Amino acid sequence: MTPIRLYDSLRKQKVPFEPREPGKVSMYLCGPTTYDSAHLGHARSAISFDLVRRAFRFLGYEVTFVRNITDVDDKIIQRANERGEDPVALARRYADEYNRDMAMLGVLPPDVEPRVSEHIEPIIQLIQRLVDAGKAYAVDGDVYFAVDTFPSYGQLSGQSIDDLRAGARVEVDQRKRAPVDFALWKAAKPGEPAWDSPWGKGRPGWHIECSAMTWKHLGEAFDVHGGGKDLVFPHHENEIAQSQGAFGPASFARYWMHNGFVNLNDEKMSKSLGNFFSIAEVIRHHDPEAVRLFLLSHHIRSPINLEVVDRDGEPAFPDLEQAERRLEYFYTTLKRLDAFNRAAPDPGDGPVVDGADALVPEVRAALADDFNAPVAIAALGEAARLANKLLDEGKGGPKDVRRRSLRRLAADIRSVANDALGLLSRDPDAFLTARRDRLASKRGIDVQAVERLVAERAEARKRKDFAAADELRDRLAHMGVEVLDTPAGAEWRVAD
Ligand SMILES: [Zn+2]
């Protein structure tokens, strides 16, 4: 186990991570409210905490990871009513879509994925506990949390109850004791899903679900609570008040982590601004792994700006195109390494060239320092650069040292990329062919015609007709195709 320092949003500084049980981490992430397709903001939150989870594992910790699905909510009910659909069924459909999108982005499924509709009982138990303790009160079938019973309310977002009171707009709901009080349970309205409760038929408010689900699946206290920065207030503030109100000040999350926003062309992503892209739309044009690489190239807390340009009436993302080129470089490196390592005999244990064993310790150090994926990715780039240099140099230097170094680099690049970062786990050929074919179709290059010309050129070279071979190479270059002669024969790629 490597000691970790992480930025805790509650203490507002980097602190040493001390889990409740040595070597074990319990984590909860607020998942999506599934009333629509997932967008890049959802992708960023899921990928950020997938990185944190993988990093903990890479650094030797055993992780229990819970991510919920909010399938009972005002927005879901509204959308379902507009469409004449059952709200729980609509939420389930979008939850399935969300999970498919996340799988495409390399996000591992959570160990537990609780849904509100399946946790009404613990939610009611928790509310009852708060009512019994005098920290919540029922009015006409609604139940509210009494914020003034929790004096440290506002600590996470850096506000006091007085600030919030002063800032609260004139409250129309006179039934609440204080404007800052929030709903734990909402009395049933016609056309809404409702469950029986001690306060009559109704449904849970939004915040209580996370308090109830962490309690149910991780116990009264656990290690890390994550979510998007937009959830700090009021959602996470309310979660703390509910859980610590019920189980005392030592309960609930020991550490809070929040991921930054994704902006598009320096503007907030929103449907009304017309700069809203679902994940499905983005990955129709770009490799999903490029989306992951691009997002992980920024620290999870940093804001990200994604550039969008119009290309022939279609949106295009130059940052993602660049990430795809980066992936092409990594996969090409792996392909070269694999070909070399397959052909060269195993040199056994012994010394490697300078730097060939640096990747794993560098990545461990980067991840142990507040999950710094950009530094880890840079180290991956350095390892690939060294691998290509050793492959290009060919002979010279002790043969066994070179062979051993290339084996080590291939193994370490894969271990770091696959396990710690969730990248580069595809077959290099499959990635490279898919990218080539996608670029070819985008640029109107006829793949079959290219294959034919490449084969003709190979024939010409075989009969040593180099003039004809060169002429064919020029014709291909004119089509935007680059031919590469490798030990395994000629290959081609779409030129940048
Ligand atoms: Zn939550």
Boltz pocket constraint, residues with backbone or C-beta under 6 A from the ligand:
constraints:
  - pocket:
      binder: B
      contacts: [[A, 29], [A, 30], [A, 31], [A, 207], [A, 210], [A, 235], [A, 239]]
      max_distance: 6.0
